[in-house]
Amino acid sequence: MVFRLLREMVWHRKGHVGLILLAIMVGVSLSTALLSISINILGKMERELRSYGANIAVTPKSEQLEIDVAGVVFSPSGANYVDERELGALKTIFWGNNILGFVPFLSTPVRPGDGKVPAALTGTWFDKKVNLPPGSTIGSLTTGVKTVYPFWQVTGTFPDDSDKADVLLGVSLARRLNAKIGDVLPVEYGDKKYSVNVVGLVNTGSFEDDQIIGNLAFVQKLNGLSYGASRVMVSAMVEPEEKLAPEIRNKRPEDMTPEEYEIWYCSPVIESVSRQIEEAISGSQANPIRQVAVAEGAFLVKMEGLIVLITVFALAISILGVMATLNSAIFERRGEIGLMKALGAQKIQIATLFAFEAAVLGIAGGVMGYFGGAFLAGLIGEQVFSSTIVSDSSFLPLAISLALGIALLGSLVPVWQATKIAPVKLMKG
């Protein structure tokens, strides 16, 4: 009997059934599409944000006074260095897979050209292959400026990572020296004179525009060093502090209980990753670049909040659509309801019948919404984010659950109102 009533309802009220399915499908499609975007795109957005530079600065741990002027570190008591040969250990920390790249820098003051304009000569890695120690998931990693600072605009070519005297010249410094690509530039360091080959011009919009940038090995040889970097910039994927549990969010690690410290240490927040970097690189201190970390974290949190808000609104509108359509359908079936009551049907039986009808429509709408959401997510990914989004088949049970929730919540008020009215009033006319 129930299936017969269901069949008759679908057959004779195609308009109402179609509107209910449409309302459910729209809500489920938008919800599953936004969930797919949240899972696929937010991670890619975080990687895209990493293309704007490093978010952790690693420097030598020292009690001495050090002054950083335009990327050049001055220390009255002598310089300390980070051993760049240990940098492969960064990929062996707990969150090693979150380390996307790292690049060492060693700067020294020189006098280029006629010796009247002082400038910084900075050595670094451009595209260096680093062999990783045992414990890492991969044997080697290629990293350097090209990985950590892909926004650097270079005209000409990058120097290689040997100890050749090939350099990039910052565009501002090149204008002052009236230098161009292909020039051999004289450089005074101390009481010695050298010559460097300008193979490219670099524009970063920062202090590098006033520097000479060569390979690390050349600048180390100039300083009589076998190894050493004055700072190492690390690009790491991290989560905002808002993702931490409230009870440990604003605590210092020293004030945490062992259980809280374990949770904090195993969370990919920037302070935790920085602590692990200090443990991996001897004699170092790792400091988050607060402006970058806070801005990225706030942006990702707001994006997640926006997605949640849109999803809630979509589900609410779907519930209201189902409610309005069912209310109209039940009004038209008031004679049928009155007849069932007159024949002895209880309120719970009538409510169960309508709830069953709503559940069947919910399941059908959920399946349709799943495929609609997959199509919508793929379309948004390609048109807005230029990225391919493949819908996860595990979303199908979620889509059906959401659709059932929409259908049953939307049917509560209409069914409750229908069961309250007396049979005589329902059958009148």
C-alpha positions as CSV (number, residue, x, y, z in Angstrom):
1,M,0.0,0.0,0.0
2,V,2.8,2.4,0.9
3,F,4.6,1.8,-2.4
4,R,1.3,2.3,-4.3
5,L,0.7,5.6,-2.6
6,L,4.3,6.6,-3.3
7,R,3.9,5.7,-7.0
8,E,0.6,7.6,-7.3
9,M,2.2,10.6,-5.6
10,V,5.0,10.7,-8.1
11,W,2.8,10.0,-11.1
12,H,0.1,12.6,-10.3
13,R,2.2,15.3,-8.8
14,K,5.2,15.5,-11.1
15,G,5.5,19.3,-10.7
16,H,5.8,19.1,-6.9
17,V,8.1,16.1,-7.1
18,G,10.3,17.9,-9.6
19,L,10.5,21.1,-7.5
20,I,11.5,19.1,-4.4
21,L,14.2,17.2,-6.3
22,L,15.5,20.4,-7.7
23,A,15.7,22.1,-4.3
24,I,17.5,19.1,-2.8
25,M,19.8,18.7,-5.7
26,V,20.8,22.4,-5.7
27,G,21.6,22.3,-2.0
28,V,23.5,19.0,-2.1
29,S,25.4,20.0,-5.3
30,L,26.6,23.3,-3.9
31,S,27.6,21.7,-0.6
32,T,29.6,18.8,-2.1
33,A,31.2,21.1,-4.7
34,L,32.3,23.5,-2.0
35,L,33.6,20.6,0.1
36,S,35.6,19.4,-2.9
37,I,37.0,22.9,-3.4
38,S,37.9,23.1,0.3
39,I,39.8,19.9,0.2
40,N,41.5,20.3,-3.2
41,I,41.9,24.0,-3.7
42,L,42.8,25.3,-0.2
43,G,45.8,23.1,-0.1
44,K,46.8,24.3,-3.6
45,M,46.2,27.9,-2.5
46,E,48.6,27.4,0.4
47,R,51.2,26.1,-2.0
48,E,50.5,29.2,-4.2
49,L,51.0,31.4,-1.2
50,R,54.4,29.8,-0.6
51,S,55.5,31.1,-4.0
52,Y,55.6,34.6,-2.5
53,G,58.7,33.7,-0.5
54,A,59.9,32.0,2.6
55,N,58.0,32.1,5.9
56,I,60.8,31.0,8.3
57,A,64.3,32.6,8.7
58,V,67.1,30.4,10.2
59,T,70.1,32.2,11.6
60,P,73.1,31.2,13.8
61,K,72.3,31.0,17.5
62,S,74.4,33.7,19.1
63,E,74.5,35.8,22.2
64,Q,76.5,38.5,20.2
65,L,75.0,41.7,18.9
66,E,74.2,41.4,15.2
67,I,72.8,44.1,12.9
68,D,71.0,43.2,9.7
69,V,71.2,46.1,7.1
70,A,69.6,45.4,3.8
71,G,70.3,41.7,4.1
72,V,74.0,42.1,5.3
73,V,74.6,40.9,8.8
74,F,77.2,42.9,10.8
75,S,78.6,41.5,14.1
76,P,81.1,43.6,16.1
77,S,82.5,40.4,17.7
78,G,82.8,38.3,14.6
79,A,80.4,36.3,12.5
80,N,78.7,33.0,13.2
81,Y,77.4,30.8,10.4
82,V,74.8,28.1,9.7
83,D,76.4,25.0,8.2
84,E,74.5,24.6,4.8
85,R,75.8,21.1,4.6
86,E,73.3,20.2,7.3
87,L,70.3,21.6,5.5
88,G,69.3,18.2,4.1
89,A,68.2,17.3,7.6
90,L,65.2,19.6,7.2
91,K,63.5,16.9,5.2
92,T,63.9,14.4,8.1
93,I,62.0,16.3,10.7
94,F,58.4,15.2,11.8
95,W,56.9,17.7,9.3
96,G,59.6,17.2,6.7
97,N,57.2,16.7,3.9
98,N,55.9,20.2,4.6
99,I,59.3,21.7,3.9
100,L,58.9,22.8,0.2
101,G,62.3,24.4,-0.2
102,F,65.2,26.2,1.5
103,V,67.9,28.5,0.4
104,P,71.1,29.8,2.2
105,F,72.5,33.3,1.9
106,L,75.9,34.7,2.7
107,S,76.4,38.5,2.3
108,T,79.5,40.6,2.4
109,P,80.1,44.3,1.7
110,V,82.1,45.1,-1.4
111,R,82.8,48.2,-3.6
112,P,81.8,47.5,-7.2
113,G,82.8,49.6,-10.3
114,D,84.9,52.6,-9.5
115,G,84.8,51.7,-5.8
116,K,82.7,54.8,-4.8
117,V,79.3,53.0,-4.5
118,P,79.3,50.3,-1.7
119,A,77.0,47.3,-2.2
120,A,76.4,43.9,-0.8
121,L,77.7,40.8,-2.6
122,T,75.3,37.9,-1.7
123,G,76.0,34.3,-2.3
124,T,73.2,31.8,-2.6
125,W,71.9,28.6,-4.2
126,F,70.0,29.1,-7.5
127,D,69.0,25.5,-8.4
128,K,71.0,23.3,-6.1
129,K,70.7,19.5,-5.9
130,V,71.0,18.5,-2.2
131,N,71.6,14.9,-1.2
132,L,69.4,14.1,1.8
133,P,70.5,12.0,4.8
134,P,69.0,8.7,5.8
135,G,65.6,9.0,7.2
136,S,64.1,11.1,4.4
137,T,61.5,9.7,2.0
138,I,63.5,10.8,-1.1
139,G,67.2,10.6,-1.8
140,S,67.8,14.1,-3.1
141,L,66.1,17.5,-3.4
142,T,66.6,20.4,-5.9
143,T,66.1,23.7,-4.1
144,G,67.3,27.3,-4.2
145,V,66.1,30.7,-5.2
146,K,64.1,29.3,-8.1
147,T,62.1,27.2,-5.7
148,V,61.7,29.6,-2.7
149,Y,61.5,32.9,-4.7
150,P,59.9,32.0,-8.0
151,F,58.7,35.6,-8.3
152,W,62.2,37.0,-8.9
153,Q,62.2,38.5,-12.4
154,V,65.5,37.7,-14.0
155,T,66.6,39.1,-17.4
156,G,69.3,37.0,-18.9
157,T,70.3,33.7,-17.2
158,F,70.8,32.5,-13.6
159,P,74.4,31.7,-12.6
160,D,75.1,28.0,-11.9
161,D,75.9,26.7,-8.4
162,S,79.7,26.2,-9.0
163,D,82.3,28.7,-7.7
164,K,82.4,30.7,-10.9
165,A,82.4,34.5,-10.7
166,D,79.0,34.8,-12.6
167,V,76.5,37.1,-10.9
168,L,73.1,38.7,-11.1
169,L,73.0,42.4,-10.8
170,G,70.1,44.1,-9.0
171,V,68.3,46.5,-11.4
172,S,68.7,49.5,-9.1
173,L,72.4,48.9,-8.7
174,A,72.8,48.3,-12.4
175,R,71.3,51.7,-13.2
176,R,73.7,53.4,-10.8
177,L,76.7,51.6,-12.2
178,N,75.4,51.9,-15.8
179,A,76.1,48.2,-16.1
180,K,74.4,45.6,-18.4
181,I,74.3,41.9,-19.2
182,G,77.6,40.7,-20.5
183,D,79.7,43.3,-18.6
184,V,82.8,42.3,-16.6
185,L,82.4,44.2,-13.4
186,P,85.4,45.0,-11.2
187,V,84.8,44.5,-7.4
188,E,86.9,45.5,-4.5
189,Y,86.8,43.4,-1.4
190,G,89.1,44.6,1.4
191,D,92.4,45.4,-0.3
192,K,91.9,42.9,-3.1
193,K,90.3,43.4,-6.5
194,Y,88.2,40.8,-8.4
195,S,86.1,40.7,-11.5
196,V,82.6,39.2,-11.9
197,N,80.6,38.5,-15.0
198,V,77.1,39.9,-15.2
199,V,75.0,37.2,-16.7
200,G,71.6,38.6,-15.7
201,L,69.7,41.4,-14.1
202,V,67.3,40.7,-11.2
203,N,64.2,42.6,-10.1
204,T,62.6,41.6,-6.8
205,G,61.1,44.9,-5.5
206,S,63.2,44.5,-2.3
207,F,66.8,45.1,-1.1
208,E,68.1,42.5,-3.7
209,D,67.7,45.2,-6.3
210,D,70.7,47.0,-4.8
211,Q,72.9,43.8,-4.5
212,I,75.2,41.7,-6.5
213,I,74.0,38.1,-6.2
214,G,76.3,35.2,-7.0
215,N,76.6,31.6,-6.1
216,L,77.3,30.6,-2.5
217,A,80.6,28.8,-3.2
218,F,82.1,31.9,-4.9
219,V,81.2,34.2,-2.0
220,Q,82.5,31.6,0.6
221,K,85.8,31.4,-1.3
222,L,86.0,35.2,-1.3
223,N,85.6,35.2,2.5
224,G,88.0,32.3,3.0
225,L,85.3,30.0,4.2
226,S,84.9,26.3,3.4
227,Y,81.2,26.4,4.4
228,G,78.7,28.8,6.1
229,A,75.7,30.9,5.5
230,S,74.6,34.0,7.5
231,R,70.9,33.0,7.1
232,V,68.7,30.3,5.6
233,M,65.3,31.0,4.3
234,V,62.8,28.1,4.5
235,S,59.5,27.8,2.8
236,A,57.1,25.5,4.8
237,M,53.5,24.6,4.5
238,V,51.9,25.4,7.9
239,E,48.5,25.7,9.4
240,P,47.1,28.8,11.1
241,E,47.4,28.9,14.9
242,E,43.5,29.0,15.0
243,K,43.6,25.3,14.2
244,L,45.2,24.5,17.5
245,A,43.1,23.5,20.5
246,P,42.0,26.7,22.5
247,E,43.7,25.5,25.7
248,I,47.2,25.5,24.0
249,R,46.8,28.1,21.4
250,N,48.4,31.0,23.3
251,K,50.7,29.0,25.6
252,R,54.4,29.0,25.4
253,P,55.9,25.5,24.9
254,E,57.7,25.9,28.2
255,D,54.4,26.3,30.0
256,M,52.7,23.3,28.5
257,T,52.1,19.9,30.1
258,P,53.8,16.9,28.4
259,E,50.5,16.0,26.8
260,E,49.9,19.5,25.5
261,Y,53.5,19.8,24.2
262,E,53.1,16.5,22.3
263,I,49.9,17.8,20.6
264,W,51.6,21.1,19.8
265,Y,54.8,19.5,18.6
266,C,52.8,17.2,16.3
267,S,50.8,20.1,14.8
268,P,52.0,21.8,11.6
269,V,51.9,25.3,13.0
270,I,54.8,27.6,12.2
271,E,56.2,27.7,15.8
272,S,56.3,23.9,16.0
273,V,58.0,23.5,12.6
274,S,60.5,26.2,13.6
275,R,61.3,24.3,16.8
276,Q,61.9,21.1,14.8
277,I,64.2,23.1,12.4
278,E,66.3,24.3,15.4
279,E,66.6,20.7,16.5
280,A,67.7,19.5,13.0
281,I,70.3,22.3,12.4
282,S,73.0,22.5,15.0
283,G,73.7,26.0,16.4
284,S,70.7,27.6,14.7
285,Q,67.6,29.6,15.7
286,A,64.5,29.5,13.5
287,N,62.2,32.5,13.6
288,P,58.8,32.7,11.8
289,I,58.4,35.7,9.5
290,R,55.3,37.0,11.3
291,Q,53.9,39.2,8.6
292,V,53.9,36.4,6.1
293,A,52.6,33.7,8.6
294,V,49.8,35.8,10.0
295,A,48.6,37.1,6.6
296,E,48.5,33.6,5.1
297,G,46.8,32.1,8.2
298,A,44.2,34.8,8.3
299,F,43.5,34.4,4.6
300,L,43.0,30.7,4.7
301,V,40.8,30.8,7.8
302,K,38.6,33.4,6.1
303,M,38.4,31.3,3.0
304,E,37.3,28.3,5.1
305,G,34.8,30.4,6.9
306,L,33.4,31.7,3.7
307,I,33.0,28.2,2.3
308,V,31.2,27.1,5.5
309,L,28.9,30.1,5.4
310,I,27.9,29.6,1.8
311,T,27.3,25.9,2.5
312,V,25.0,26.7,5.5
313,F,23.0,29.2,3.4
314,A,22.7,26.8,0.5
315,L,21.4,24.0,2.8
316,A,19.0,26.5,4.6
317,I,17.6,27.6,1.2
318,S,17.1,24.0,0.1
319,I,15.2,23.2,3.3
320,L,13.0,26.2,2.8
321,G,12.4,25.2,-0.8
322,V,11.4,21.7,0.2
323,M,9.2,23.0,3.0
324,A,7.3,25.4,0.8
325,T,6.8,22.8,-1.9
326,L,5.7,20.1,0.5
327,N,3.4,22.5,2.2
328,S,1.7,23.2,-1.1
329,A,1.5,19.5,-1.9
330,I,0.0,18.5,1.4
331,F,-2.6,21.3,1.1
332,E,-3.7,19.7,-2.2
333,R,-3.8,16.3,-0.5
334,R,-5.9,17.4,2.5
335,G,-8.8,15.3,1.3
336,E,-6.6,12.3,1.1
337,I,-5.3,13.0,4.6
338,G,-8.9,13.4,5.9
339,L,-10.0,10.1,4.4
340,M,-7.1,8.3,6.0
341,K,-7.9,9.8,9.3
342,A,-11.6,8.9,8.9
343,L,-10.7,5.3,8.2
344,G,-8.7,5.1,11.5
345,A,-5.2,6.1,10.5
346,Q,-3.2,7.5,13.4
347,K,-1.2,10.7,13.3
348,I,2.1,8.7,13.6
349,Q,1.1,6.6,10.6
350,I,0.3,9.6,8.4
351,A,3.5,11.3,9.5
352,T,5.5,8.2,8.8
353,L,4.0,7.9,5.3
354,F,4.9,11.5,4.4
355,A,8.3,11.1,6.0
356,F,8.9,8.0,3.9
357,E,7.9,9.9,0.7
358,A,10.3,12.7,1.7
359,A,13.1,10.2,2.4
360,V,12.7,8.5,-1.0
361,L,12.9,11.9,-2.7
362,G,15.9,12.8,-0.6
363,I,17.8,9.7,-1.6
364,A,17.0,10.4,-5.3
365,G,18.0,14.1,-4.9
366,G,21.2,13.1,-3.1
367,V,22.4,10.9,-5.9
368,M,21.5,13.6,-8.4
369,G,23.2,16.2,-6.2
370,Y,26.4,14.2,-6.0
371,F,26.9,14.1,-9.7
372,G,25.8,17.7,-10.0
373,G,28.3,18.7,-7.3
374,A,31.1,16.8,-9.1
375,F,30.3,18.7,-12.3
376,L,30.1,22.0,-10.5
377,A,33.4,21.5,-8.7
378,G,35.1,20.6,-11.9
379,L,33.7,23.6,-13.6
380,I,34.7,26.0,-10.8
381,G,38.2,24.4,-10.6
382,E,38.9,24.9,-14.3
383,Q,37.2,28.3,-14.8
384,V,38.2,30.1,-11.5
385,F,41.3,28.3,-10.1
386,S,42.7,26.8,-13.4
387,S,42.9,23.5,-11.6
388,T,41.4,20.1,-12.1
389,I,39.2,18.8,-9.3
390,V,38.2,15.2,-9.2
391,S,35.3,14.4,-7.0
392,D,35.8,11.7,-4.4
393,S,33.5,8.7,-4.5
394,S,33.3,8.8,-0.7
395,F,31.2,12.0,-1.0
396,L,28.2,9.9,-2.3
397,P,27.2,8.7,1.2
398,L,27.7,12.3,2.5
399,A,25.5,13.7,-0.4
400,I,22.7,11.2,0.4
401,S,22.9,12.0,4.1
402,L,22.7,15.7,3.4
403,A,19.8,15.2,1.1
404,L,17.9,13.0,3.6
405,G,18.5,15.7,6.2
406,I,17.1,18.4,3.8
407,A,14.1,16.4,2.9
408,L,13.2,15.3,6.5
409,L,13.8,18.8,8.0
410,G,11.8,20.4,5.2
411,S,8.9,18.0,5.8
412,L,8.6,18.5,9.5
413,V,6.4,21.6,9.6
414,P,4.0,20.6,6.7
415,V,3.5,17.1,8.1
416,W,3.0,18.5,11.6
417,Q,0.4,20.9,10.4
418,A,-1.4,18.2,8.3
419,T,-1.8,15.9,11.3
420,K,-3.2,18.6,13.6
421,I,-6.3,19.4,11.5
422,A,-9.5,17.4,12.2
423,P,-10.8,15.0,9.5
424,V,-14.1,16.9,9.0
425,K,-12.3,20.1,8.2
426,L,-9.9,18.3,5.9
427,M,-12.7,16.6,3.9
428,K,-15.0,19.7,3.8
429,G,-15.9,20.7,0.2
